[in-house]
Amino acid sequence: MAKITYVEFNGTEHVVDVANGLTVMEGARDNGIPGIEADCG
C-alpha cells in the first residue's frame, strides 16, 4: 500500500492509501479526489 498526497490548486491536501499496482490517477479516482475526472478515452 502506498500513501499519496494529492494537492488541490487552492492548497487543500488529501492524503490517501492506494493499493499496490494502481496508478496515481486510479488512486485519485477511487478516493474521490476533486478535479481528477479520469474520463479519457
C-alpha positions, -999 to 999 in steps of 0.1 A, spaced: 0 0 0 13 34 -9 4 67 7 -1 95 -18 -8 132 -11 -29 150 -37 -28 188 -35 -56 209 -50 -50 242 -67 -61 260 -35 -36 241 -14 -61 216 2 -43 183 7 -58 148 5 -36 120 19 -48 86 9 -36 50 8 -35 35 -26 -32 -2 -33 0 -15 -49 -4 -18 -87 -28 11 -91 -18 43 -110 -18 77 -93 -49 86 -115 -67 54 -104 -59 62 -67 -74 97 -71 -105 84 -89 -111 56 -64 -107 80 -34 -130 107 -49 -102 134 -52 -119 165 -67 -106 177 -100 -95 143 -113 -122 133 -138 -103 103 -153 -128 100 -182 -103 99 -211 -110 75 -239 
